[in-house]
Amino acid sequence: MSVIVHPSENIDSALKRLHREVLREKILETYRNKNFRIRESAVDAEKRRAWAKTKRRRRTASRRARN
C-alpha cells in the first residue's frame, strides 16, 4: 500500500489520502483484531456509532439540499 505525493501536492492532502486508503483496506482494524480480543459489544457499539454518523450526514445533506 502506498501513496504517491505529486510535486504540487500538499503533504497534508497526501497523508489524508493515505489515511483513507488505510481505512478502506481495514488495516488498523485487522491489526487490532489480531492483537487484542475485541468483545462483541464493542463491535456493536462501533457499528451503532458509524450508523449514527451516516444518519447525521444524510440528514444534514438533505437539509442543505432543501435550502
N, CA, C and O atoms as a Maestro MAE file, in Angstrom:
{
 s_m_m2io_version
 :::
 2.0.0
}

f_m_ct {
 s_m_title
 :::
 protein
 m_atom[268] {
  # First column is atom index #
  i_m_mmod_type
  r_m_x_coord
  r_m_y_coord
  r_m_z_coord
  i_m_residue_number
  s_m_chain_name
  s_m_pdb_residue_name
  s_m_pdb_atom_name
  i_m_atomic_number
  :::
  1 25 0.846 -1.153 0.000 1 A "MET " " N  " 7
  2 3 0.000 0.000 0.000 1 A "MET " " CA " 6
  3 2 0.902 1.229 0.000 1 A "MET " " C  " 6
  4 15 1.847 1.331 0.782 1 A "MET " " O  " 8
  5 25 0.584 2.157 -0.897 2 A "SER " " N  " 7
  6 3 1.410 3.361 -0.965 2 A "SER " " CA " 6
  7 2 0.606 4.506 -1.548 2 A "SER " " C  " 6
  8 15 -0.416 4.313 -2.207 2 A "SER " " O  " 8
  9 25 1.102 5.699 -1.283 3 A "VAL " " N  " 7
  10 3 0.506 6.909 -1.836 3 A "VAL " " CA " 6
  11 2 1.628 7.710 -2.460 3 A "VAL " " C  " 6
  12 15 2.637 7.987 -1.813 3 A "VAL " " O  " 8
  13 25 1.456 8.078 -3.705 4 A "ILE " " N  " 7
  14 3 2.465 8.866 -4.398 4 A "ILE " " CA " 6
  15 2 2.140 10.342 -4.202 4 A "ILE " " C  " 6
  16 15 1.033 10.789 -4.502 4 A "ILE " " O  " 8
  17 25 3.119 11.097 -3.693 5 A "VAL " " N  " 7
  18 3 2.935 12.528 -3.482 5 A "VAL " " CA " 6
  19 2 3.353 13.239 -4.758 5 A "VAL " " C  " 6
  20 15 4.491 13.112 -5.212 5 A "VAL " " O  " 8
  21 25 2.420 13.990 -5.331 6 A "HIS " " N  " 7
  22 3 2.692 14.712 -6.564 6 A "HIS " " CA " 6
  23 2 3.488 15.979 -6.260 6 A "HIS " " C  " 6
  24 15 3.416 16.498 -5.146 6 A "HIS " " O  " 8
  25 25 4.235 16.477 -7.225 7 A "PRO " " N  " 7
  26 3 5.112 17.636 -6.966 7 A "PRO " " CA " 6
  27 2 4.381 18.872 -6.426 7 A "PRO " " C  " 6
  28 15 4.903 19.563 -5.551 7 A "PRO " " O  " 8
  29 25 3.202 19.149 -6.929 8 A "SER " " N  " 7
  30 3 2.496 20.349 -6.493 8 A "SER " " CA " 6
  31 2 1.500 20.076 -5.360 8 A "SER " " C  " 6
  32 15 0.725 20.958 -4.991 8 A "SER " " O  " 8
  33 25 1.520 18.853 -4.809 9 A "GLU " " N  " 7
  34 3 0.542 18.477 -3.792 9 A "GLU " " CA " 6
  35 2 1.054 18.769 -2.387 9 A "GLU " " C  " 6
  36 15 2.235 18.592 -2.090 9 A "GLU " " O  " 8
  37 25 0.162 19.209 -1.546 10 A "ASN " " N  " 7
  38 3 0.485 19.455 -0.150 10 A "ASN " " CA " 6
  39 2 0.665 18.111 0.562 10 A "ASN " " C  " 6
  40 15 -0.046 17.149 0.268 10 A "ASN " " O  " 8
  41 25 1.612 18.049 1.494 11 A "ILE " " N  " 7
  42 3 1.878 16.788 2.190 11 A "ILE " " CA " 6
  43 2 0.675 16.367 3.035 11 A "ILE " " C  " 6
  44 15 0.432 15.174 3.219 11 A "ILE " " O  " 8
  45 25 -0.080 17.347 3.551 12 A "ASP " " N  " 7
  46 3 -1.257 17.016 4.359 12 A "ASP " " CA " 6
  47 2 -2.322 16.291 3.541 12 A "ASP " " C  " 6
  48 15 -2.951 15.350 4.026 12 A "ASP " " O  " 8
  49 25 -2.520 16.729 2.308 13 A "SER " " N  " 7
  50 3 -3.528 16.058 1.480 13 A "SER " " CA " 6
  51 2 -3.067 14.643 1.112 13 A "SER " " C  " 6
  52 15 -3.888 13.736 0.984 13 A "SER " " O  " 8
  53 25 -1.762 14.459 0.943 14 A "ALA " " N  " 7
  54 3 -1.245 13.120 0.669 14 A "ALA " " CA " 6
  55 2 -1.452 12.210 1.888 14 A "ALA " " C  " 6
  56 15 -1.788 11.035 1.742 14 A "ALA " " O  " 8
  57 25 -1.251 12.760 3.076 15 A "LEU " " N  " 7
  58 3 -1.477 11.978 4.288 15 A "LEU " " CA " 6
  59 2 -2.951 11.624 4.449 15 A "LEU " " C  " 6
  60 15 -3.282 10.533 4.915 15 A "LEU " " O  " 8
  61 25 -3.837 12.544 4.065 16 A "LYS " " N  " 7
  62 3 -5.271 12.248 4.111 16 A "LYS " " CA " 6
  63 2 -5.611 11.106 3.165 16 A "LYS " " C  " 6
  64 15 -6.393 10.218 3.507 16 A "LYS " " O  " 8
  65 25 -5.018 11.133 1.970 17 A "ARG " " N  " 7
  66 3 -5.267 10.042 1.016 17 A "ARG " " CA " 6
  67 2 -4.770 8.720 1.579 17 A "ARG " " C  " 6
  68 15 -5.432 7.692 1.442 17 A "ARG " " O  " 8
  69 25 -3.588 8.750 2.220 18 A "LEU " " N  " 7
  70 3 -3.042 7.538 2.826 18 A "LEU " " CA " 6
  71 2 -3.969 7.038 3.926 18 A "LEU " " C  " 6
  72 15 -4.228 5.839 4.027 18 A "LEU " " O  " 8
  73 25 -4.465 7.948 4.743 19 A "HIS " " N  " 7
  74 3 -5.373 7.573 5.830 19 A "HIS " " CA " 6
  75 2 -6.650 6.950 5.280 19 A "HIS " " C  " 6
  76 15 -7.133 5.947 5.806 19 A "HIS " " O  " 8
  77 25 -7.201 7.548 4.213 20 A "ARG " " N  " 7
  78 3 -8.413 6.984 3.597 20 A "ARG " " CA " 6
  79 2 -8.141 5.578 3.072 20 A "ARG " " C  " 6
  80 15 -8.986 4.692 3.197 20 A "ARG " " O  " 8
  81 25 -6.982 5.375 2.495 21 A "GLU " " N  " 7
  82 3 -6.645 4.058 1.962 21 A "GLU " " CA " 6
  83 2 -6.503 3.035 3.090 21 A "GLU " " C  " 6
  84 15 -6.937 1.891 2.957 21 A "GLU " " O  " 8
  85 25 -5.893 3.454 4.197 22 A "VAL " " N  " 7
  86 3 -5.749 2.568 5.356 22 A "VAL " " CA " 6
  87 2 -7.127 2.179 5.874 22 A "VAL " " C  " 6
  88 15 -7.367 1.016 6.195 22 A "VAL " " O  " 8
  89 25 -8.042 3.164 5.956 23 A "LEU " " N  " 7
  90 3 -9.394 2.865 6.424 23 A "LEU " " CA " 6
  91 2 -10.131 1.962 5.452 23 A "LEU " " C  " 6
  92 15 -10.840 1.044 5.866 23 A "LEU " " O  " 8
  93 25 -9.966 2.218 4.160 24 A "ARG " " N  " 7
  94 3 -10.656 1.429 3.145 24 A "ARG " " CA " 6
  95 2 -10.215 -0.025 3.193 24 A "ARG " " C  " 6
  96 15 -11.034 -0.930 3.040 24 A "ARG " " O  " 8
  97 25 -8.936 -0.249 3.404 25 A "GLU " " N  " 7
  98 3 -8.413 -1.615 3.416 25 A "GLU " " CA " 6
  99 2 -8.511 -2.278 4.790 25 A "GLU " " C  " 6
  100 15 -8.141 -3.441 4.951 25 A "GLU " " O  " 8
  101 25 -9.013 -1.529 5.785 26 A "LYS " " N  " 7
  102 3 -9.218 -2.026 7.141 26 A "LYS " " CA " 6
  103 2 -7.942 -2.592 7.759 26 A "LYS " " C  " 6
  104 15 -7.966 -3.633 8.416 26 A "LYS " " O  " 8
  105 25 -6.836 -1.897 7.542 27 A "ILE " " N  " 7
  106 3 -5.550 -2.372 8.050 27 A "ILE " " CA " 6
  107 2 -5.487 -2.260 9.566 27 A "ILE " " C  " 6
  108 15 -5.088 -3.208 10.242 27 A "ILE " " O  " 8
  109 25 -5.880 -1.100 10.107 28 A "LEU " " N  " 7
  110 3 -5.840 -0.928 11.560 28 A "LEU " " CA " 6
  111 2 -6.805 -1.873 12.260 28 A "LEU " " C  " 6
  112 15 -6.489 -2.425 13.314 28 A "LEU " " O  " 8
  113 25 -7.985 -2.056 11.670 29 A "GLU " " N  " 7
  114 3 -8.979 -2.956 12.261 29 A "GLU " " CA " 6
  115 2 -8.449 -4.384 12.308 29 A "GLU " " C  " 6
  116 15 -8.607 -5.076 13.314 29 A "GLU " " O  " 8
  117 25 -7.827 -4.818 11.232 30 A "THR " " N  " 7
  118 3 -7.247 -6.167 11.184 30 A "THR " " CA " 6
  119 2 -6.136 -6.308 12.222 30 A "THR " " C  " 6
  120 15 -6.034 -7.329 12.902 30 A "THR " " O  " 8
  121 25 -5.315 -5.280 12.332 31 A "TYR " " N  " 7
  122 3 -4.216 -5.292 13.310 31 A "TYR " " CA " 6
  123 2 -4.759 -5.419 14.731 31 A "TYR " " C  " 6
  124 15 -4.264 -6.219 15.525 31 A "TYR " " O  " 8
  125 25 -5.791 -4.615 15.044 32 A "ARG " " N  " 7
  126 3 -6.392 -4.670 16.376 32 A "ARG " " CA " 6
  127 2 -7.014 -6.038 16.645 32 A "ARG " " C  " 6
  128 15 -6.876 -6.586 17.739 32 A "ARG " " O  " 8
  129 25 -7.692 -6.579 15.651 33 A "ASN " " N  " 7
  130 3 -8.336 -7.882 15.838 33 A "ASN " " CA " 6
  131 2 -7.321 -8.983 16.081 33 A "ASN " " C  " 6
  132 15 -7.604 -9.930 16.815 33 A "ASN " " O  " 8
  133 25 -6.164 -8.879 15.489 34 A "LYS " " N  " 7
  134 3 -5.148 -9.915 15.665 34 A "LYS " " CA " 6
  135 2 -4.401 -9.768 16.988 34 A "LYS " " C  " 6
  136 15 -3.924 -10.756 17.546 34 A "LYS " " O  " 8
  137 25 -4.297 -8.536 17.492 35 A "ASN " " N  " 7
  138 3 -3.526 -8.315 18.715 35 A "ASN " " CA " 6
  139 2 -4.351 -8.371 19.995 35 A "ASN " " C  " 6
  140 15 -3.854 -8.818 21.028 35 A "ASN " " O  " 8
  141 25 -5.582 -7.932 19.942 36 A "PHE " " N  " 7
  142 3 -6.388 -7.828 21.146 36 A "PHE " " CA " 6
  143 2 -7.715 -8.541 20.949 36 A "PHE " " C  " 6
  144 15 -8.216 -8.665 19.831 36 A "PHE " " O  " 8
  145 25 -8.266 -9.001 22.047 37 A "ARG " " N  " 7
  146 3 -9.601 -9.602 21.993 37 A "ARG " " CA " 6
  147 2 -10.608 -8.460 22.033 37 A "ARG " " C  " 6
  148 15 -10.579 -7.628 22.940 37 A "ARG " " O  " 8
  149 25 -11.484 -8.427 21.060 38 A "ILE " " N  " 7
  150 3 -12.496 -7.391 20.998 38 A "ILE " " CA " 6
  151 2 -13.847 -8.032 21.300 38 A "ILE " " C  " 6
  152 15 -14.264 -8.977 20.630 38 A "ILE " " O  " 8
  153 25 -14.523 -7.504 22.321 39 A "ARG " " N  " 7
  154 3 -15.825 -8.049 22.702 39 A "ARG " " CA " 6
  155 2 -16.848 -7.718 21.626 39 A "ARG " " C  " 6
  156 15 -16.712 -6.742 20.889 39 A "ARG " " O  " 8
  157 25 -17.870 -8.552 21.557 40 A "GLU " " N  " 7
  158 3 -18.940 -8.323 20.579 40 A "GLU " " CA " 6
  159 2 -19.665 -7.023 20.858 40 A "GLU " " C  " 6
  160 15 -20.102 -6.347 19.928 40 A "GLU " " O  " 8
  161 25 -19.801 -6.662 22.128 41 A "SER " " N  " 7
  162 3 -20.496 -5.419 22.475 41 A "SER " " CA " 6
  163 2 -19.730 -4.214 21.944 41 A "SER " " C  " 6
  164 15 -20.340 -3.223 21.542 41 A "SER " " O  " 8
  165 25 -18.405 -4.288 21.939 42 A "ALA " " N  " 7
  166 3 -17.602 -3.181 21.408 42 A "ALA " " CA " 6
  167 2 -17.794 -3.064 19.901 42 A "ALA " " C  " 6
  168 15 -17.853 -1.960 19.359 42 A "ALA " " O  " 8
  169 25 -17.892 -4.204 19.231 43 A "VAL " " N  " 7
  170 3 -18.121 -4.202 17.782 43 A "VAL " " CA " 6
  171 2 -19.500 -3.619 17.478 43 A "VAL " " C  " 6
  172 15 -19.651 -2.821 16.553 43 A "VAL " " O  " 8
  173 25 -20.503 -4.020 18.260 44 A "ASP " " N  " 7
  174 3 -21.860 -3.491 18.068 44 A "ASP " " CA " 6
  175 2 -21.900 -1.990 18.295 44 A "ASP " " C  " 6
  176 15 -22.537 -1.260 17.535 44 A "ASP " " O  " 8
  177 25 -21.219 -1.525 19.341 45 A "ALA " " N  " 7
  178 3 -21.197 -0.092 19.643 45 A "ALA " " CA " 6
  179 2 -20.540 0.685 18.508 45 A "ALA " " C  " 6
  180 15 -20.989 1.775 18.153 45 A "ALA " " O  " 8
  181 25 -19.476 0.120 17.940 46 A "GLU " " N  " 7
  182 3 -18.792 0.782 16.825 46 A "GLU " " CA " 6
  183 2 -19.708 0.877 15.602 46 A "GLU " " C  " 6
  184 15 -19.721 1.889 14.901 46 A "GLU " " O  " 8
  185 25 -20.477 -0.196 15.355 47 A "LYS " " N  " 7
  186 3 -21.417 -0.176 14.231 47 A "LYS " " CA " 6
  187 2 -22.502 0.872 14.450 47 A "LYS " " C  " 6
  188 15 -22.880 1.588 13.523 47 A "LYS " " O  " 8
  189 25 -23.005 0.956 15.695 48 A "ARG " " N  " 7
  190 3 -24.026 1.968 16.007 48 A "ARG " " CA " 6
  191 2 -23.486 3.376 15.796 48 A "ARG " " C  " 6
  192 15 -24.174 4.231 15.237 48 A "ARG " " O  " 8
  193 25 -22.250 3.622 16.244 49 A "ARG " " N  " 7
  194 3 -21.639 4.946 16.061 49 A "ARG " " CA " 6
  195 2 -21.488 5.276 14.585 49 A "ARG " " C  " 6
  196 15 -21.765 6.400 14.165 49 A "ARG " " O  " 8
  197 25 -21.049 4.298 13.794 50 A "ALA " " N  " 7
  198 3 -20.888 4.525 12.358 50 A "ALA " " CA " 6
  199 2 -22.234 4.818 11.701 50 A "ALA " " C  " 6
  200 15 -22.332 5.691 10.839 50 A "ALA " " O  " 8
  201 25 -23.268 4.088 12.109 51 A "TRP " " N  " 7
  202 3 -24.592 4.304 11.533 51 A "TRP " " CA " 6
  203 2 -25.128 5.673 11.931 51 A "TRP " " C  " 6
  204 15 -25.743 6.359 11.115 51 A "TRP " " O  " 8
  205 25 -24.899 6.076 13.179 52 A "ALA " " N  " 7
  206 3 -25.347 7.391 13.644 52 A "ALA " " CA " 6
  207 2 -24.654 8.504 12.855 52 A "ALA " " C  " 6
  208 15 -25.265 9.516 12.511 52 A "ALA " " O  " 8
  209 25 -23.378 8.295 12.580 53 A "LYS " " N  " 7
  210 3 -22.629 9.283 11.794 53 A "LYS " " CA " 6
  211 2 -23.201 9.387 10.387 53 A "LYS " " C  " 6
  212 15 -23.347 10.487 9.854 53 A "LYS " " O  " 8
  213 25 -23.527 8.244 9.782 54 A "THR " " N  " 7
  214 3 -24.121 8.241 8.449 54 A "THR " " CA " 6
  215 2 -25.473 8.941 8.456 54 A "THR " " C  " 6
  216 15 -25.777 9.725 7.558 54 A "THR " " O  " 8
  217 25 -26.284 8.655 9.476 55 A "LYS " " N  " 7
  218 3 -27.596 9.297 9.576 55 A "LYS " " CA " 6
  219 2 -27.451 10.813 9.700 55 A "LYS " " C  " 6
  220 15 -28.171 11.566 9.045 55 A "LYS " " O  " 8
  221 25 -26.515 11.256 10.547 56 A "ARG " " N  " 7
  222 3 -26.292 12.697 10.710 56 A "ARG " " CA " 6
  223 2 -25.900 13.331 9.389 56 A "ARG " " C  " 6
  224 15 -26.412 14.390 9.026 56 A "ARG " " O  " 8
  225 25 -25.000 12.690 8.674 57 A "ARG " " N  " 7
  226 3 -24.549 13.239 7.390 57 A "ARG " " CA " 6
  227 2 -25.687 13.299 6.376 57 A "ARG " " C  " 6
  228 15 -25.818 14.276 5.638 57 A "ARG " " O  " 8
  229 25 -26.512 12.245 6.341 58 A "ARG " " N  " 7
  230 3 -27.636 12.222 5.401 58 A "ARG " " CA " 6
  231 2 -28.648 13.312 5.728 58 A "ARG " " C  " 6
  232 15 -29.138 14.010 4.840 58 A "ARG " " O  " 8
  233 25 -28.957 13.449 7.026 59 A "ARG " " N  " 7
  234 3 -29.922 14.477 7.434 59 A "ARG " " CA " 6
  235 2 -29.400 15.873 7.099 59 A "ARG " " C  " 6
  236 15 -30.146 16.718 6.604 59 A "ARG " " O  " 8
  237 25 -28.129 16.107 7.369 60 A "THR " " N  " 7
  238 3 -27.532 17.408 7.063 60 A "THR " " CA " 6
  239 2 -27.565 17.676 5.566 60 A "THR " " C  " 6
  240 15 -27.899 18.779 5.133 60 A "THR " " O  " 8
  241 25 -27.218 16.664 4.778 61 A "ALA " " N  " 7
  242 3 -27.215 16.826 3.321 61 A "ALA " " CA " 6
  243 2 -28.611 17.108 2.803 61 A "ALA " " C  " 6
  244 15 -28.785 17.947 1.919 61 A "ALA " " O  " 8
  245 25 -29.616 16.413 3.343 62 A "SER " " N  " 7
  246 3 -30.982 16.633 2.855 62 A "SER " " CA " 6
  247 2 -31.471 18.028 3.249 62 A "SER " " C  " 6
  248 15 -32.162 18.685 2.470 62 A "SER " " O  " 8
  249 25 -31.116 18.485 4.458 63 A "ARG " " N  " 7
  250 3 -31.492 19.845 4.857 63 A "ARG " " CA " 6
  251 2 -30.843 20.887 3.949 63 A "ARG " " C  " 6
  252 15 -31.491 21.847 3.533 63 A "ARG " " O  " 8
  253 25 -29.585 20.695 3.651 64 A "ARG " " N  " 7
  254 3 -28.881 21.638 2.782 64 A "ARG " " CA " 6
  255 2 -29.439 21.616 1.363 64 A "ARG " " C  " 6
  256 15 -29.493 22.650 0.698 64 A "ARG " " O  " 8
  257 25 -29.854 20.443 0.904 65 A "ALA " " N  " 7
  258 3 -30.398 20.316 -0.442 65 A "ALA " " CA " 6
  259 2 -31.746 21.040 -0.571 65 A "ALA " " C  " 6
  260 15 -32.077 21.588 -1.622 65 A "ALA " " O  " 8
  261 25 -32.524 21.027 0.540 66 A "ARG " " N  " 7
  262 3 -33.818 21.697 0.517 66 A "ARG " " CA " 6
  263 2 -33.690 23.201 0.412 66 A "ARG " " C  " 6
  264 15 -34.532 23.853 -0.205 66 A "ARG " " O  " 8
  265 25 -32.640 23.766 1.011 67 A "ASN " " N  " 7
  266 3 -32.485 25.229 1.014 67 A "ASN " " CA " 6
  267 2 -31.905 25.776 -0.244 67 A "ASN " " C  " 6
  268 15 -31.725 26.988 -0.365 67 A "ASN " " O  " 8
  :::
 }
 m_bond[267] {
  # First column is bond index #
  i_m_from
  i_m_to
  i_m_order
  :::
  1 1 2 1
  2 2 3 1
  3 3 4 2
  4 3 5 1
  5 5 6 1
  6 6 7 1
  7 7 8 2
  8 7 9 1
  9 9 10 1
  10 10 11 1
  11 11 12 2
  12 11 13 1
  13 13 14 1
  14 14 15 1
  15 15 16 2
  16 15 17 1
  17 17 18 1
  18 18 19 1
  19 19 20 2
  20 19 21 1
  21 21 22 1
  22 22 23 1
  23 23 24 2
  24 23 25 1
  25 25 26 1
  26 26 27 1
  27 27 28 2
  28 27 29 1
  29 29 30 1
  30 30 31 1
  31 31 32 2
  32 31 33 1
  33 33 34 1
  34 34 35 1
  35 35 36 2
  36 35 37 1
  37 37 38 1
  38 38 39 1
  39 39 40 2
  40 39 41 1
  41 41 42 1
  42 42 43 1
  43 43 44 2
  44 43 45 1
  45 45 46 1
  46 46 47 1
  47 47 48 2
  48 47 49 1
  49 49 50 1
  50 50 51 1
  51 51 52 2
  52 51 53 1
  53 53 54 1
  54 54 55 1
  55 55 56 2
  56 55 57 1
  57 57 58 1
  58 58 59 1
  59 59 60 2
  60 59 61 1
  61 61 62 1
  62 62 63 1
  63 63 64 2
  64 63 65 1
  65 65 66 1
  66 66 67 1
  67 67 68 2
  68 67 69 1
  69 69 70 1
  70 70 71 1
  71 71 72 2
  72 71 73 1
  73 73 74 1
  74 74 75 1
  75 75 76 2
  76 75 77 1
  77 77 78 1
  78 78 79 1
  79 79 80 2
  80 79 81 1
  81 81 82 1
  82 82 83 1
  83 83 84 2
  84 83 85 1
  85 85 86 1
  86 86 87 1
  87 87 88 2
  88 87 89 1
  89 89 90 1
  90 90 91 1
  91 91 92 2
  92 91 93 1
  93 93 94 1
  94 94 95 1
  95 95 96 2
  96 95 97 1
  97 97 98 1
  98 98 99 1
  99 99 100 2
  100 99 101 1
  101 101 102 1
  102 102 103 1
  103 103 104 2
  104 103 105 1
  105 105 106 1
  106 106 107 1
  107 107 108 2
  108 107 109 1
  109 109 110 1
  110 110 111 1
  111 111 112 2
  112 111 113 1
  113 113 114 1
  114 114 115 1
  115 115 116 2
  116 115 117 1
  117 117 118 1
  118 118 119 1
  119 119 120 2
  120 119 121 1
  121 121 122 1
  122 122 123 1
  123 123 124 2
  124 123 125 1
  125 125 126 1
  126 126 127 1
  127 127 128 2
  128 127 129 1
  129 129 130 1
  130 130 131 1
  131 131 132 2
  132 131 133 1
  133 133 134 1
  134 134 135 1
  135 135 136 2
  136 135 137 1
  137 137 138 1
  138 138 139 1
  139 139 140 2
  140 139 141 1
  141 141 142 1
  142 142 143 1
  143 143 144 2
  144 143 145 1
  145 145 146 1
  146 146 147 1
  147 147 148 2
  148 147 149 1
  149 149 150 1
  150 150 151 1
  151 151 152 2
  152 151 153 1
  153 153 154 1
  154 154 155 1
  155 155 156 2
  156 155 157 1
  157 157 158 1
  158 158 159 1
  159 159 160 2
  160 159 161 1
  161 161 162 1
  162 162 163 1
  163 163 164 2
  164 163 165 1
  165 165 166 1
  166 166 167 1
  167 167 168 2
  168 167 169 1
  169 169 170 1
  170 170 171 1
  171 171 172 2
  172 171 173 1
  173 173 174 1
  174 174 175 1
  175 175 176 2
  176 175 177 1
  177 177 178 1
  178 178 179 1
  179 179 180 2
  180 179 181 1
  181 181 182 1
  182 182 183 1
  183 183 184 2
  184 183 185 1
  185 185 186 1
  186 186 187 1
  187 187 188 2
  188 187 189 1
  189 189 190 1
  190 190 191 1
  191 191 192 2
  192 191 193 1
  193 193 194 1
  194 194 195 1
  195 195 196 2
  196 195 197 1
  197 197 198 1
  198 198 199 1
  199 199 200 2
  200 199 201 1
  201 201 202 1
  202 202 203 1
  203 203 204 2
  204 203 205 1
  205 205 206 1
  206 206 207 1
  207 207 208 2
  208 207 209 1
  209 209 210 1
  210 210 211 1
  211 211 212 2
  212 211 213 1
  213 213 214 1
  214 214 215 1
  215 215 216 2
  216 215 217 1
  217 217 218 1
  218 218 219 1
  219 219 220 2
  220 219 221 1
  221 221 222 1
  222 222 223 1
  223 223 224 2
  224 223 225 1
  225 225 226 1
  226 226 227 1
  227 227 228 2
  228 227 229 1
  229 229 230 1
  230 230 231 1
  231 231 232 2
  232 231 233 1
  233 233 234 1
  234 234 235 1
  235 235 236 2
  236 235 237 1
  237 237 238 1
  238 238 239 1
  239 239 240 2
  240 239 241 1
  241 241 242 1
  242 242 243 1
  243 243 244 2
  244 243 245 1
  245 245 246 1
  246 246 247 1
  247 247 248 2
  248 247 249 1
  249 249 250 1
  250 250 251 1
  251 251 252 2
  252 251 253 1
  253 253 254 1
  254 254 255 1
  255 255 256 2
  256 255 257 1
  257 257 258 1
  258 258 259 1
  259 259 260 2
  260 259 261 1
  261 261 262 1
  262 262 263 1
  263 263 264 2
  264 263 265 1
  265 265 266 1
  266 266 267 1
  267 267 268 2
  :::
 }
}
